[in-house]
């Protein structure tokens, strides 16, 4: 069974956290969704696509990328990482809005 830790970060804190994690060793950032049955690697935890900020990612060591298991979400036409059976750390971000943190 996994463990969960919650904390809040400003956009500047998020960039600093990502930089600090990178100093600890190599890791890849995986998008929570993929259009195909393999993980989708993105460049940053502050990833935006089509003007939309993505909030759900997974972190994985490069050597374990081949161990990632995917499952199809056929009705919504995408693949998702099977986080129960894959060597990943889930990272969920937040959107700050008008002095409130929105989950």
N, C-alpha and C positions, 0 to 999 in steps of 0.2 A: 504494500500500500504506500502511496506517495505522501509527500508532505506539501503543505501550501503555505506560502508567505505572501502577505499583501502589504504593499507600501505605495505611496503616491509620489509621482515625479513631475516636475515641470518639464517643458520641452528641453530646456538646457540641462536639467538633471538626467533626462533620458540619453542625451548625447554623451554626457560624461560617464554614465553607467556603461553604455556600449563600449566606449573607449577603454574603460577599466577592465571589462570582461575580455576584450581583445588582448590586453596585456598579460592575461593569465594563460593564454594559449589559443590555438586556432579553433575557430568554430564557424559554423554556417548558420545563416538565418533562413528558415524555411517558411514560406507563406502557408497559411492554414488551408488554402484551397489550391488545387492544381487542375488544369484542363485535361491532364492525362494521368496515367497510372504510375507516375514517378514524382518525387518531391520537386517543388518549385523553389529555387534558391533566389532570394532577393538580397539587395545590397545593404539594407539598413533596417533597424527597428522603427524608424520614422518613415516607413514606406507609404507612398501615395500612388494611386493609379486612377486615371480618368477623373482627377480632381477629388477622389475619395481617399481618406486616410484609413489604412487597414489597421486593425487593432489586435489581431490574433496571429501569433507566430510560434514557431518552435525553434529551439536551439539544439544543434547537434555537432559533435566532433566530426571532422571530415572522414576519418577512418571508419565511422559508423554509418555513413550515409547509405551504404548498400544494405544495411539491416533495417531500414525504414520500411514499415508495412503500410500499405494504402488500402482504403476501402472506397468503393464507388457510392456516390449519392446520386443515383441514376435519375430520379425525378427532378433534381436541380442541376443536372448536367455538369458535375464536377467530381473530383476525387479528393478525399481528405486523409490526413495522416492518422493512422491507428495509434493513438498515443498510449494506449494500454499495453501494446505489444511492441513498441518501438523505443529505442534508447534516446529519448528527447526530453528537453525541459520546455514546458509550456510557458509562453510569455504573452500576457494579455495587457494591452495598453489601455489608456483612458483618454477621453476627450474633455479638456477643460472648457467650460462654457459659462460665461458671466459669473465668475467667482464660485462656481460649483464644479465638482468633479462628477462627470457622468460616466457610469460604467457601461 
